[in-house]
Amino acid sequence: MRWGWWAVALVLGILATGCGGEGGQPQELDGTLGYFPSDAAVIAVLSTDLDSDQFERFDRKIVRPESGGESVEELLGELADQLQLSWEDDLKPLLGNPLVAGTQGTDQPVGFLAAIQVRDEEKLREVVEKI
């Protein structure tokens, strides 16, 4: 399965594309950043607005070269299929707010964490129930 490299590409892409440009207002990040410990070694923010310049750069410069030309949307569509979900109806509506990704600590980073505040909580509940 190709998701191992994709996770690495996601982290590198987040770091490479930076936090500038379009993105959410600071208050949109407050709740999402709360999932990370104060001693997290790395925290990065990536726009999940599919029409944003940042997302398009991430797709073009990081994901497509590493995936053999497949876009983020194509890869997420494949993931949706594997989970017996619809990309258009189930996953895509959950995007739009910034995705925050990072480590869970500095001393011994025990893992990688990603968090996003979805716009439609009911849609998220529906998707979770389907999985």
C-alpha positions as CSV (number, residue, x, y, z in Angstrom):
1,M,0.0,0.0,0.0
2,R,1.3,3.4,-0.9
3,W,0.1,5.3,2.2
4,G,3.5,5.0,4.1
5,W,5.2,7.3,1.6
6,W,2.2,9.5,1.3
7,A,2.3,10.3,5.0
8,V,6.0,11.2,4.7
9,A,5.2,13.3,1.6
10,L,2.4,15.0,3.5
11,V,4.7,16.0,6.3
12,L,7.4,17.2,3.9
13,G,4.8,19.0,1.8
14,I,3.4,20.8,4.7
15,L,6.9,21.9,5.7
16,A,7.8,22.8,2.1
17,T,4.7,24.8,1.3
18,G,4.7,26.6,4.6
19,C,1.9,28.3,6.4
20,G,1.7,31.5,4.4
21,G,-0.8,32.5,1.7
22,E,-4.4,31.8,2.0
23,G,-5.6,29.9,5.0
24,G,-7.8,30.0,7.9
25,Q,-8.1,32.8,10.4
26,P,-6.1,32.3,13.6
27,Q,-9.3,31.5,15.5
28,E,-9.9,28.5,13.2
29,L,-6.6,27.0,14.4
30,D,-7.1,27.5,18.2
31,G,-9.2,24.4,18.7
32,T,-7.2,22.2,16.3
33,L,-3.8,23.2,17.8
34,G,-5.2,22.2,21.2
35,Y,-4.8,18.5,20.2
36,F,-1.0,18.9,20.2
37,P,1.2,19.0,23.4
38,S,3.0,22.2,24.1
39,D,6.3,20.5,23.6
40,A,5.6,19.2,20.1
41,A,8.8,19.2,18.1
42,V,7.1,20.0,14.8
43,I,3.7,21.5,14.0
44,A,2.8,22.5,10.5
45,V,-0.4,23.8,8.8
46,L,-1.7,22.9,5.3
47,S,-4.7,24.3,3.7
48,T,-7.3,21.7,2.7
49,D,-9.1,24.2,0.5
50,L,-8.8,22.4,-2.8
51,D,-8.8,25.6,-4.7
52,S,-6.2,27.4,-2.7
53,D,-2.7,28.3,-4.1
54,Q,-1.1,26.5,-1.2
55,F,-3.0,23.2,-1.8
56,E,-2.3,23.4,-5.5
57,R,1.5,23.9,-4.9
58,F,1.5,21.0,-2.5
59,D,-0.2,18.8,-5.0
60,R,2.0,19.9,-7.9
61,K,5.4,20.0,-6.2
62,I,5.2,17.2,-3.6
63,V,2.4,14.7,-4.2
64,R,2.4,14.3,-7.9
65,P,6.2,13.7,-8.3
66,E,6.1,11.2,-5.4
67,S,3.0,9.4,-6.6
68,G,3.8,8.8,-10.2
69,G,1.6,11.7,-11.3
70,E,-1.5,11.0,-9.2
71,S,-3.0,14.0,-7.5
72,V,-4.1,14.4,-3.9
73,E,-7.7,14.1,-5.0
74,E,-7.0,10.9,-6.9
75,L,-5.2,9.4,-4.0
76,L,-7.9,10.4,-1.6
77,G,-10.5,9.0,-4.0
78,E,-8.6,5.7,-3.9
79,L,-8.6,5.8,-0.1
80,A,-12.3,6.5,-0.2
81,D,-12.9,3.5,-2.4
82,Q,-10.9,1.3,-0.1
83,L,-13.0,2.4,2.8
84,Q,-16.2,2.0,0.7
85,L,-16.9,5.7,0.9
86,S,-17.5,8.3,-1.8
87,W,-14.8,10.9,-2.3
88,E,-17.4,13.5,-3.6
89,D,-20.1,12.8,-1.1
90,D,-18.3,11.7,2.0
91,L,-14.7,12.9,2.2
92,K,-14.5,16.1,0.1
93,P,-17.2,17.9,2.1
94,L,-15.1,17.5,5.3
95,L,-12.2,19.6,3.8
96,G,-11.7,23.3,3.6
97,N,-10.2,24.2,7.0
98,P,-6.5,24.0,7.7
99,L,-5.0,20.6,8.5
100,V,-2.6,20.7,11.4
101,A,0.1,18.0,11.5
102,G,3.0,17.4,13.8
103,T,4.7,15.2,16.4
104,Q,3.4,14.3,19.8
105,G,6.4,15.4,21.8
106,T,10.1,16.4,21.7
107,D,11.9,14.0,24.0
108,Q,10.8,10.9,22.3
109,P,8.4,11.6,19.5
110,V,6.0,8.7,19.9
111,G,4.0,9.4,16.9
112,F,2.6,11.6,14.3
113,L,-0.7,13.4,14.8
114,A,-3.0,15.2,12.3
115,A,-6.1,17.2,13.2
116,I,-8.7,19.2,11.3
117,Q,-11.8,21.0,12.3
118,V,-14.5,20.0,9.9
119,R,-17.2,22.3,8.8
120,D,-20.0,19.7,9.0
121,E,-19.9,17.7,12.2
122,E,-23.0,15.7,11.2
123,K,-21.3,14.6,7.9
124,L,-18.3,13.5,9.9
125,R,-20.5,11.4,12.2
126,E,-22.1,9.8,9.1
127,V,-18.6,9.0,7.6
128,V,-17.4,7.5,10.9
129,E,-20.5,5.3,11.1
130,K,-19.8,4.0,7.6
131,I,-16.3,3.0,8.4
